[in-house]
Amino acid sequence: MSLFKKILYLLVIFLILNVITIYNFDYSSTNSNKENIFSSMNKKISSFFSKESKNIPFNFSIEKSNDILVLNGLFPNNNDLKIVLNSLGIDQEGNSILFEDGVVIDYPFLERVKPFIDKFKEESINGAKIIYNSEGLKVIADMNSQEAIQELENISLKNNLNASLNIKAIVKDQETIEKQIEEIKSIVEKDVSINKTDIPEAVTIIDVQNKINSILKENKITFARASTNLTPESIKIVEEIANILKGHDYYIEVGGHTDSKGNPNLNQQLSDKRAASVKDVLIKFGVNKDSIKSFGYGNKFPIAQEDELGLSEENRRVEILLKEKGVK
């Protein structure tokens, strides 16, 4: 309730009491009794006005803890506390908050002290304190630098804060600073070294090609006799190769080859169909169909000497060749 309303209510009560007193007053009583009645009423009124007129200056303390500012102090009510927190940019209210009627907040002072508190938060070390009470503004703190202390002194002077500054700069000696720098560099270099071991080396197209060639050398792709159908064992080999190719984006050529025995045209057709069969199985196991082609070369590219009948187990083969996309 505002002071104006309280005074208004008191006057109404006072008038009512006067009317009742005059109406019921025994005029046969002595003048002394009359004086006692009015004296008692005057004391009550004086007591009420004395209570309402007291002004209690608010006080507060600010402490930096865990790199945030914590506010404690005496305030009129919770709403005014929130205003002070916002005005000063304080992070958190503390556990020692008191409320009392009649506390008067000096808002112009809050505006003047705000830049001081901002610099205090930025440059002070945890444990630093600001205290404001009837004796004025007092600061007990360790700061990061002598320059920060000078800036606080300048703000105090400029904004007429008259702050009592019990502060000192914590300046590390050059040897300590250099030692810390070396420790940080050592940690960073160690992390980089660990990260390098965690990153696998890039796999090149040559690595992939050699891996496929090694598989085909040890496990030749074979077909049913006089057929283009892969044997069950060869289907597993093609699946293994498909799993390797799915992890890369290359152009893939499947080439079918025969030995020189028999009709060259028939050999050409057989090699073409067997290459296509391998291509279809690769696609079935997940290889991109748009990246793969098959060709039959018949007996044009032998890799081993044939016998007198033109037979050669090595020349009857299926090759898988890789090529980088974008390379002609």
C-alpha positions as CSV (number, residue, x, y, z in Angstrom):
1,M,0.0,0.0,0.0
2,S,1.4,3.4,-0.9
3,L,2.1,6.1,1.7
4,F,-0.6,8.4,0.3
5,K,-3.3,5.7,0.7
6,K,-2.2,5.0,4.2
7,I,-2.4,8.6,5.2
8,L,-5.8,9.0,3.6
9,Y,-7.1,5.9,5.4
10,L,-5.7,7.3,8.7
11,L,-7.5,10.6,8.3
12,V,-10.8,8.9,7.6
13,I,-10.3,6.7,10.8
14,F,-9.3,9.8,12.7
15,L,-12.5,11.7,11.7
16,I,-14.7,8.7,12.5
17,L,-13.1,8.3,15.9
18,N,-13.6,12.0,16.6
19,V,-17.3,11.8,15.6
20,I,-17.8,8.8,17.9
21,T,-15.9,10.4,20.7
22,I,-17.9,13.6,20.5
23,Y,-21.2,11.7,20.2
24,N,-20.5,9.4,23.2
25,F,-18.4,11.8,25.3
26,D,-19.5,12.4,28.8
27,Y,-19.4,16.1,29.3
28,S,-19.8,15.7,33.0
29,S,-16.3,14.3,33.2
30,T,-13.3,16.4,34.2
31,N,-11.2,18.4,31.8
32,S,-8.3,16.1,32.8
33,N,-10.0,13.0,31.3
34,K,-10.6,14.9,28.1
35,E,-6.9,15.8,27.8
36,N,-5.9,12.2,28.4
37,I,-8.1,10.9,25.6
38,F,-6.8,13.4,23.0
39,S,-3.2,12.9,24.2
40,S,-3.5,9.2,23.6
41,M,-4.9,9.7,20.1
42,N,-2.2,12.2,19.3
43,K,0.5,9.7,20.4
44,K,-0.9,7.0,18.1
45,I,-1.0,9.3,15.1
46,S,2.5,10.6,15.8
47,S,3.7,7.0,16.1
48,F,2.1,6.1,12.7
49,F,3.6,9.0,10.9
50,S,7.0,8.4,12.4
51,K,6.9,4.8,11.2
52,E,5.8,5.8,7.7
53,S,8.4,8.5,7.3
54,K,11.5,6.5,8.0
55,N,13.8,6.0,5.0
56,I,16.3,3.1,5.2
57,P,19.1,3.2,2.6
58,F,19.6,0.0,0.9
59,N,22.9,-1.8,0.9
60,F,24.4,-4.6,-1.1
61,S,27.5,-6.8,-1.6
62,I,28.7,-8.4,-4.9
63,E,31.1,-11.3,-5.0
64,K,32.7,-12.9,-8.0
65,S,32.5,-16.7,-7.7
66,N,33.1,-19.3,-10.5
67,D,33.4,-16.4,-12.9
68,I,29.9,-15.0,-12.2
69,L,28.7,-12.2,-9.9
70,V,26.5,-13.0,-6.9
71,L,24.3,-10.3,-5.2
72,N,23.3,-10.1,-1.5
73,G,21.8,-7.2,0.5
74,L,18.8,-5.3,1.9
75,F,15.9,-4.4,-0.5
76,P,12.3,-3.2,-0.2
77,N,10.8,-6.2,-1.9
78,N,11.5,-8.9,-4.5
79,N,10.4,-6.8,-7.4
80,D,13.0,-4.1,-6.6
81,L,15.6,-6.9,-6.1
82,K,15.0,-8.1,-9.7
83,I,15.3,-4.5,-11.0
84,V,18.7,-4.1,-9.2
85,L,19.9,-7.4,-10.6
86,N,19.0,-6.4,-14.2
87,S,20.3,-2.8,-13.8
88,L,23.7,-4.0,-12.6
89,G,24.0,-7.0,-14.9
90,I,24.4,-9.4,-11.9
91,D,24.3,-13.1,-12.8
92,Q,22.7,-14.5,-9.6
93,E,21.1,-13.5,-6.3
94,G,22.8,-15.0,-3.2
95,N,21.5,-16.6,0.0
96,S,21.7,-13.4,2.1
97,I,18.8,-11.4,0.7
98,L,16.7,-9.4,3.2
99,F,13.5,-7.3,2.6
100,E,12.2,-4.4,4.7
101,D,9.6,-1.7,4.2
102,G,11.1,1.8,4.0
103,V,14.3,0.8,2.2
104,V,15.1,3.4,-0.5
105,I,17.0,2.4,-3.6
106,D,19.3,5.1,-5.2
107,Y,18.7,4.3,-8.8
108,P,20.8,7.2,-10.2
109,F,23.7,5.7,-8.2
110,L,23.0,2.3,-9.9
111,E,23.4,3.9,-13.3
112,R,26.7,5.5,-12.3
113,V,28.1,2.3,-10.8
114,K,27.1,0.0,-13.7
115,P,30.3,0.6,-15.8
116,F,32.4,0.0,-12.7
117,I,30.8,-3.4,-12.1
118,D,31.1,-4.4,-15.7
119,K,34.9,-3.8,-15.6
120,F,35.1,-5.5,-12.2
121,K,33.4,-8.6,-13.6
122,E,35.7,-8.7,-16.6
123,E,39.0,-8.2,-14.9
124,S,38.7,-9.4,-11.3
125,I,39.7,-12.8,-10.0
126,N,37.3,-15.1,-8.2
127,G,36.8,-14.1,-4.6
128,A,36.8,-10.4,-5.3
129,K,34.0,-8.3,-3.6
130,I,32.2,-5.0,-3.9
131,I,30.4,-3.7,-0.8
132,Y,28.0,-0.7,-0.7
133,N,26.5,0.7,2.5
134,S,26.2,4.0,4.4
135,E,30.0,4.3,4.3
136,G,30.1,4.3,0.6
137,L,31.5,1.9,-2.1
138,K,34.3,-0.4,-1.1
139,V,36.2,-2.9,-3.3
140,I,38.4,-5.7,-2.1
141,A,39.8,-7.6,-5.0
142,D,42.7,-9.1,-6.9
143,M,42.8,-8.0,-10.6
144,N,44.3,-9.5,-13.7
145,S,46.5,-6.5,-14.5
146,Q,47.7,-3.1,-13.3
147,E,45.9,-1.6,-16.3
148,A,42.5,-3.0,-15.0
149,I,43.1,-1.3,-11.6
150,Q,43.8,2.0,-13.4
151,E,40.6,1.7,-15.4
152,L,38.5,1.1,-12.2
153,E,40.1,4.2,-10.7
154,N,39.3,6.2,-13.7
155,I,35.6,5.0,-13.8
156,S,35.3,5.8,-10.1
157,L,36.6,9.3,-10.6
158,K,34.6,10.0,-13.7
159,N,31.3,8.8,-12.2
160,N,31.9,10.4,-8.8
161,L,31.7,7.0,-7.0
162,N,34.4,7.9,-4.4
163,A,35.1,4.2,-4.2
164,S,37.6,2.8,-1.6
165,L,39.8,0.5,-3.6
166,N,41.7,-2.2,-1.7
167,I,42.9,-4.0,-4.9
168,K,46.1,-5.3,-6.3
169,A,47.2,-6.9,-9.6
170,I,48.3,-10.5,-9.7
171,V,51.1,-10.4,-12.3
172,K,52.8,-13.6,-13.1
173,D,56.6,-13.5,-13.6
174,Q,57.9,-14.0,-17.1
175,E,59.4,-17.4,-16.3
176,T,56.1,-18.7,-15.1
177,I,54.3,-17.4,-18.2
178,E,56.9,-19.1,-20.5
179,K,56.6,-22.3,-18.6
180,Q,52.8,-22.3,-19.0
181,I,53.1,-21.6,-22.7
182,E,55.5,-24.5,-23.1
183,E,53.1,-26.8,-21.2
184,I,50.2,-25.7,-23.5
185,K,52.3,-26.3,-26.6
186,S,53.3,-29.7,-25.4
187,I,49.6,-30.7,-24.8
188,V,48.6,-29.4,-28.2
189,E,51.4,-31.2,-30.0
190,K,50.5,-34.4,-28.1
191,D,46.8,-34.0,-29.1
192,V,47.8,-33.5,-32.8
193,S,50.0,-36.5,-32.7
194,I,47.2,-38.7,-31.3
195,N,44.8,-37.3,-33.9
196,K,47.2,-38.2,-36.7
197,T,47.3,-41.8,-35.5
198,D,43.5,-41.9,-35.4
199,I,43.1,-40.8,-39.0
200,P,43.6,-43.6,-41.5
201,E,45.8,-42.9,-44.5
202,A,43.9,-42.1,-47.7
203,V,43.2,-45.1,-49.9
204,T,44.2,-44.6,-53.5
205,I,42.7,-46.2,-56.6
206,I,46.0,-48.2,-57.0
207,D,45.5,-49.6,-53.5
208,V,42.0,-50.8,-54.4
209,Q,43.1,-52.2,-57.8
210,N,46.0,-54.1,-56.2
211,K,43.6,-55.6,-53.6
212,I,41.2,-56.8,-56.3
213,N,44.0,-58.2,-58.4
214,S,45.3,-60.1,-55.3
215,I,41.8,-61.6,-54.7
216,L,41.5,-62.7,-58.4
217,K,45.0,-64.1,-58.4
218,E,44.3,-66.4,-55.4
219,N,40.7,-67.1,-56.3
220,K,40.0,-67.2,-60.0
221,I,36.4,-66.5,-61.2
222,T,35.2,-69.7,-62.9
223,F,32.0,-70.8,-64.7
224,A,30.1,-74.0,-65.2
225,R,31.4,-76.0,-68.1
226,A,30.5,-74.4,-71.5
227,S,28.3,-71.9,-69.6
228,T,28.2,-68.3,-68.6
229,N,26.9,-69.1,-65.1
230,L,29.3,-68.5,-62.2
231,T,30.1,-71.4,-59.9
232,P,28.9,-70.9,-56.2
233,E,32.5,-70.4,-55.1
234,S,33.0,-67.6,-57.7
235,I,29.8,-65.9,-56.6
236,K,31.3,-65.5,-53.1
237,I,34.5,-64.1,-54.7
238,V,32.5,-61.5,-56.7
239,E,30.5,-60.6,-53.5
240,E,33.8,-59.9,-51.7
241,I,35.0,-57.7,-54.6
242,A,31.6,-55.9,-54.7
243,N,31.9,-55.0,-51.0
244,I,35.3,-53.4,-51.7
245,L,34.0,-51.4,-54.7
246,K,30.9,-50.1,-52.9
247,G,33.1,-48.0,-50.7
248,H,34.6,-46.1,-53.7
249,D,33.4,-44.2,-56.7
250,Y,35.3,-45.4,-59.7
251,Y,34.5,-46.4,-63.3
252,I,34.6,-50.2,-63.4
253,E,35.4,-52.4,-66.4
254,V,34.8,-56.1,-66.3
255,G,36.8,-57.8,-69.1
256,G,36.3,-61.4,-70.2
257,H,39.1,-63.4,-71.9
258,T,39.5,-66.8,-73.4
259,D,42.3,-68.9,-74.8
260,S,42.8,-69.5,-78.5
261,K,41.3,-72.9,-78.7
262,G,38.1,-73.1,-80.8
263,N,36.3,-70.7,-83.1
264,P,37.5,-67.1,-82.5
265,N,33.9,-65.7,-83.0
266,L,32.5,-68.2,-80.5
267,N,35.3,-67.3,-78.1
268,Q,34.5,-63.6,-78.5
269,Q,30.8,-64.2,-77.7
270,L,31.6,-66.5,-74.7
271,S,34.0,-63.9,-73.2
272,D,31.4,-61.1,-73.7
273,K,28.6,-63.1,-72.0
274,R,30.8,-64.2,-69.1
275,A,32.0,-60.6,-68.5
276,A,28.3,-59.5,-68.5
277,S,27.4,-62.2,-66.1
278,V,30.1,-61.0,-63.6
279,K,28.8,-57.4,-64.1
280,D,25.3,-58.5,-63.3
281,V,26.4,-60.2,-60.1
282,L,28.4,-57.2,-59.0
283,I,25.3,-55.0,-59.5
284,K,23.2,-57.5,-57.6
285,F,25.6,-57.1,-54.6
286,G,25.3,-53.3,-54.6
287,V,27.8,-51.8,-57.1
288,N,26.4,-48.8,-59.0
289,K,25.1,-50.0,-62.3
290,D,25.9,-46.6,-63.9
291,S,29.6,-47.0,-63.1
292,I,30.2,-50.4,-64.5
293,K,30.6,-51.8,-68.0
294,S,31.6,-55.2,-69.4
295,F,33.5,-56.2,-72.5
296,G,34.5,-59.5,-74.1
297,Y,37.9,-59.7,-75.7
298,G,38.1,-63.3,-76.8
299,N,41.7,-64.4,-77.2
300,K,43.1,-61.1,-78.2
301,F,45.1,-60.4,-75.0
302,P,46.8,-63.6,-73.7
303,I,48.9,-63.3,-70.6
304,A,50.5,-66.8,-70.8
305,Q,52.0,-69.2,-73.3
306,E,49.4,-71.7,-74.7
307,D,50.0,-75.3,-75.5
308,E,50.0,-76.8,-79.0
309,L,46.1,-77.1,-78.8
310,G,45.7,-73.5,-77.9
311,L,44.7,-74.3,-74.3
312,S,45.7,-72.0,-71.4
313,E,44.1,-72.0,-67.9
314,E,45.6,-68.5,-67.2
315,N,44.3,-66.9,-70.4
316,R,40.7,-68.0,-69.6
317,R,40.0,-65.3,-67.0
318,V,37.9,-62.4,-66.0
319,E,39.6,-59.1,-65.1
320,I,38.2,-56.1,-63.2
321,L,39.9,-52.8,-64.0
322,L,39.3,-49.4,-62.2
323,K,39.5,-45.9,-63.6
324,E,39.1,-42.5,-61.8
325,K,36.0,-40.7,-62.8
326,G,36.7,-37.5,-64.7
327,V,39.9,-39.0,-66.2
328,K,39.7,-39.9,-69.8
